[in-house]
Amino acid sequence: MKKSFRCFALKCIASLLFLCMVYSTTFSQHLILGNQKASVEVGVTFGPSFFLGDLGGNKGIGTRFLKDLNLELTKLMKGGFVTLNPNEWIGFRLAGQYTYLEGKDEIIKNSGGQELTRKQRNLDFRSKVWEAYAAIEFSPTAYAKRNDDLNNSRLRPYFFAGVGIFHFNPQGSLTDPEGNVTWYDLKPLRTEGEGMAEYPDRKPYKLTQINVPMGGGLKYFLSPKVNIGLEIAYRKSFTDYIDDVSTKYIDPKYFDKYLTPENAVIAKQIYNKIGTTYFRGTFGYPGDKRGTEHNVDTYFTVGFKIGFRIGHEFEGVEKWDERTRRTCPNRF
């Protein structure tokens, strides 16, 4: 499943570049849906991505969103998109992106407060993330002045929301006495008893899941055909296992019952690393809290975008220039 989805995502991103050439000829005659004012925008996006989940964070109790953001674990997101614009104020976007997420308890700064137990937990994870989604893009300023011939300025704010699919595969690390680090896929190790009869409420999680991307941005037109932009995109997920941490510690004896002997040895070491590099706490026993199950994991990106318009040109740029030339200057 991992390889097939990766190939699918790579093909989606490659197709976006191919569509740029196809649409440049197909829609150059303004025949999109029979609408003379329709256009297609093709482009690329890249920028930092940030994970928000159980692992890592800052001082105090672990919380949602920006308070627990670890900038030192920032990763690079990259991808491409195609947006069909029937008019200037609405668009229908298809996009594919790739990024990398990471979380580490060891980077938490201990101030002697409630962050201590997370520091002692000492878990970590990393994961590649492939995603594809469809979304509706709405520009409120263009809509408000949709009947004004001179309505469009070079700068255009917009909002978007949609539905997507993403694939992840969390890995955790073990360090040997010589300091060599080895990473292992976590899902097969069933670190929290997923699928074990002794823990009937913990179902195996899927590595490919649905998410809801949403956000907004600013688009600036350099010319009638080229624009640049900045976009913040948040993903609402429906899983707490992007980092493979969600609920409570299990009894390690069940690893021998459900896993191969080789995996059972790894699972016993990796599911509970309290005391391996930091002083041991007074928790980590079966039934003790390992994660916060009522908060799902998520991530967000800040994307820098470059778009190329094919079909109907953004007339507002030229009209904006014309209006500027007609305006009396402050000085003669």
C-alpha positions in Angstrom: 0.0 0.0 0.0 2.8 2.4 0.9 4.6 2.0 -2.5 1.4 2.1 -4.5 0.2 5.3 -2.8 3.7 6.9 -3.2 3.6 6.1 -6.9 0.1 7.5 -7.1 1.1 10.8 -5.4 4.2 11.1 -7.5 2.1 10.7 -10.7 -0.4 13.3 -9.4 2.4 15.9 -9.0 4.0 15.0 -12.3 0.6 15.3 -14.0 0.2 18.8 -12.7 3.3 19.8 -14.7 2.1 17.9 -17.7 -1.3 19.6 -17.5 0.5 23.0 -17.8 1.5 22.1 -21.3 -1.8 20.4 -22.2 -4.0 23.3 -21.0 -1.8 25.9 -22.7 -3.0 24.6 -26.1 -6.4 23.1 -25.2 -7.7 26.2 -23.5 -5.8 28.9 -25.2 -9.0 29.6 -27.3 -11.0 30.2 -24.1 -13.2 27.2 -24.5 -13.3 26.1 -20.9 -16.9 24.9 -20.2 -18.0 27.3 -22.9 -17.3 30.3 -20.7 -15.3 33.0 -22.3 -14.1 34.4 -18.9 -13.0 31.0 -17.5 -9.4 30.2 -17.0 -7.0 27.5 -15.6 -4.2 28.3 -13.2 -1.3 25.9 -12.9 1.5 26.3 -10.4 3.8 25.0 -7.7 3.9 25.5 -4.0 6.6 25.1 -1.4 7.3 26.1 2.2 7.6 25.0 5.8 5.4 22.3 7.4 4.7 21.9 11.1 3.4 18.9 13.1 1.0 19.3 16.0 0.4 16.1 18.1 1.4 14.2 21.2 5.1 14.3 20.9 7.4 17.3 21.6 6.0 20.6 22.7 7.0 23.3 25.2 6.7 23.9 28.9 3.6 23.3 30.9 0.7 21.0 30.0 0.6 19.9 26.4 -1.9 21.9 24.5 -3.3 22.3 21.0 -1.9 24.4 18.1 0.8 27.1 18.3 1.8 26.8 22.0 3.3 23.4 21.5 4.9 24.2 18.1 8.6 23.2 17.8 10.2 25.4 15.2 13.4 23.4 15.3 11.5 20.5 13.7 10.2 22.5 10.7 10.3 20.5 7.5 9.9 21.4 3.8 6.6 20.9 1.9 6.5 20.9 -1.9 3.8 20.2 -4.5 1.8 21.5 -7.4 -1.8 22.5 -8.1 -4.3 23.1 -10.9 -7.2 25.5 -10.3 -10.2 25.9 -12.7 -11.7 29.4 -12.4 -15.1 29.8 -14.0 -14.8 33.5 -13.1 -12.6 35.8 -11.0 -14.1 35.1 -7.5 -14.3 31.3 -7.3 -12.0 28.4 -8.2 -12.0 24.6 -8.1 -8.5 23.3 -7.1 -6.8 20.0 -7.4 -3.5 19.7 -5.6 -0.8 17.1 -4.7 1.9 17.7 -2.0 4.7 15.9 -0.2 6.1 16.8 3.2 7.9 15.3 6.2 6.8 15.4 9.8 8.7 14.8 13.1 8.2 15.0 16.8 10.6 14.5 19.7 10.1 14.6 23.5 13.8 15.1 24.1 13.8 18.7 22.8 11.3 19.8 25.4 12.9 22.3 27.7 12.4 21.2 31.3 11.5 24.1 33.7 10.5 21.8 36.5 6.8 22.1 35.6 4.2 19.8 34.1 6.2 19.3 31.0 8.5 17.0 32.9 6.5 13.8 32.3 6.6 14.4 28.6 10.3 15.0 28.7 10.8 11.7 30.6 8.6 9.8 28.2 11.3 10.4 25.6 9.4 9.1 22.6 10.0 10.3 19.0 8.7 9.7 15.5 9.2 10.7 11.9 7.0 10.2 8.9 6.8 11.1 5.2 3.4 12.4 4.2 1.9 12.3 0.7 -1.4 14.0 0.1 -3.9 14.9 -2.7 -7.0 17.0 -2.3 -9.8 18.9 -4.0 -10.9 22.3 -2.7 -13.1 25.3 -3.4 -11.3 28.7 -3.5 -13.3 31.8 -2.8 -12.1 35.5 -3.1 -14.4 37.8 -1.1 -13.1 41.1 -2.6 -13.6 39.9 -6.2 -17.1 38.7 -5.3 -18.0 42.0 -3.7 -17.1 43.9 -6.8 -17.9 41.3 -9.4 -20.0 43.8 -11.5 -17.4 46.6 -11.4 -15.2 46.7 -14.5 -12.4 48.2 -12.5 -12.8 45.9 -9.4 -9.7 43.9 -9.5 -6.5 45.1 -7.9 -3.2 43.2 -8.1 -3.6 42.0 -4.5 -6.4 39.4 -3.8 -7.2 37.6 -0.5 -8.9 34.3 -0.7 -10.1 31.4 1.5 -10.4 27.7 0.6 -11.7 24.4 2.0 -11.9 20.9 0.7 -11.4 17.2 1.2 -8.3 15.1 0.7 -6.5 11.9 1.2 -3.1 11.5 2.9 -0.6 8.7 3.5 1.8 8.5 6.5 4.0 5.8 8.1 5.3 6.7 11.5 8.8 5.4 12.5 10.4 5.4 15.9 14.1 5.2 16.8 16.4 3.1 19.0 19.9 4.1 19.9 22.5 1.4 20.6 25.3 1.8 23.2 27.7 3.1 20.5 25.2 5.9 19.6 24.0 4.4 16.3 20.4 5.3 15.6 18.1 2.8 13.8 14.5 3.7 12.8 11.6 1.2 12.8 8.1 1.2 11.3 5.8 1.6 14.3 2.5 0.3 13.1 3.5 -3.4 12.8 4.8 -3.2 16.4 1.3 -2.4 17.8 2.9 -0.2 20.5 -0.5 0.6 22.2 -2.1 -2.8 21.8 -4.0 -2.0 18.6 -5.9 -5.1 17.5 -5.1 -7.1 20.6 -8.0 -8.9 22.3 -6.9 -7.6 25.7 -7.5 -4.0 24.4 -10.7 -4.2 22.4 -11.2 -0.5 22.2 -7.9 0.0 20.4 -8.5 -0.8 16.7 -5.6 -0.9 14.2 -5.2 2.4 12.5 -4.9 2.9 8.7 -1.9 4.6 7.1 -4.0 6.1 4.4 -6.8 8.4 5.7 -9.1 11.3 4.9 -8.3 14.9 5.9 -10.0 18.3 5.5 -7.6 21.0 4.3 -8.6 24.6 4.9 -7.0 28.0 5.1 -6.5 31.2 3.3 -3.9 33.3 1.5 -3.0 36.4 -0.5 -2.4 36.4 -4.2 -0.5 39.1 -6.0 -0.6 39.4 -9.8 2.7 40.3 -11.4 1.1 40.3 -14.8 -2.2 39.2 -16.4 -0.8 35.6 -16.5 1.5 35.3 -13.6 0.9 35.6 -9.8 2.7 34.8 -6.6 1.1 34.1 -3.2 1.4 33.2 0.4 -1.0 30.6 1.8 -1.6 29.0 5.3 -3.2 25.6 5.0 -4.4 23.6 8.1 -5.3 19.9 7.9 -8.1 18.6 10.0 -7.4 14.9 10.5 -9.4 12.1 12.0 -6.6 10.1 13.6 -4.5 10.4 16.7 -1.8 8.0 15.3 0.2 10.1 12.9 2.9 10.0 15.6 1.8 6.5 16.9 1.0 7.9 20.3 -2.6 8.2 21.6 -3.7 6.5 24.8 -2.1 4.4 27.6 0.8 2.0 28.1 0.1 -1.7 27.7 1.5 -4.7 29.4 4.6 -5.6 27.4 4.0 -9.4 27.8 1.4 -9.2 25.1 4.1 -8.3 22.5 5.3 -11.9 22.8 1.8 -13.2 22.2 0.9 -11.2 19.1 4.3 -10.3 17.4 7.1 -12.3 15.9 10.0 -12.9 18.3 12.1 -10.3 16.4 9.4 -7.7 16.5 8.5 -8.4 20.1 12.1 -7.6 21.2 12.0 -4.2 19.3 8.5 -3.4 20.5 9.5 -3.8 24.2 12.3 -1.4 23.7 10.6 1.2 21.6 7.1 1.5 23.2 8.5 2.7 26.5 11.8 4.6 26.5 11.5 6.3 29.9 15.0 6.5 31.4 17.0 5.7 28.3 18.4 9.1 27.8 16.8 11.1 30.6 16.2 10.3 34.3 13.4 7.8 34.9 10.0 9.0 36.1 7.5 7.3 38.3 5.2 6.3 35.4 5.2 4.2 32.3 3.6 1.2 33.8 0.6 -0.6 32.2 -2.4 1.7 32.3 -0.4 4.9 32.8 -1.0 7.7 30.3 1.1 7.6 27.2 -0.8 10.1 25.0 -3.8 12.4 24.9 -6.5 10.5 23.0 -9.1 13.2 22.9 -6.9 15.5 20.7 -6.3 14.2 17.2 -3.0 14.8 15.4 -2.7 17.4 12.7 -0.3 19.5 10.7 -0.2 22.8 8.8 1.9 24.4 6.1 2.9 27.9 5.1 3.1 27.8 1.3 4.8 30.1 -1.1 3.0 29.8 -4.5 3.7 30.7 -8.1 0.8 30.4 -10.5 0.5 30.7 -14.3 -2.9 31.5 -15.8 -4.0 29.9 -19.0 -7.1 31.0 -20.9 -8.9 34.2 -19.9 -6.4 36.8 -18.7 -6.8 38.7 -15.5 -8.0 42.0 -17.0 -8.0 43.7 -13.7 -4.2 44.2 -13.8 -4.3 46.2 -17.0 -7.4 48.2 -15.8 -5.7 48.8 -12.5 -2.7 50.3 -14.4 -5.0 52.3 -16.6 -6.9 53.7 -13.5 -3.6 54.6 -11.9 -2.5 56.5 -14.9 -5.8 58.5 -15.0 -5.5 59.4 -11.3 -4.0 62.9 -10.7 -0.6 62.8 -9.1 0.1 64.4 -5.7 2.6 66.7 -7.3 2.7 68.5 -10.6 
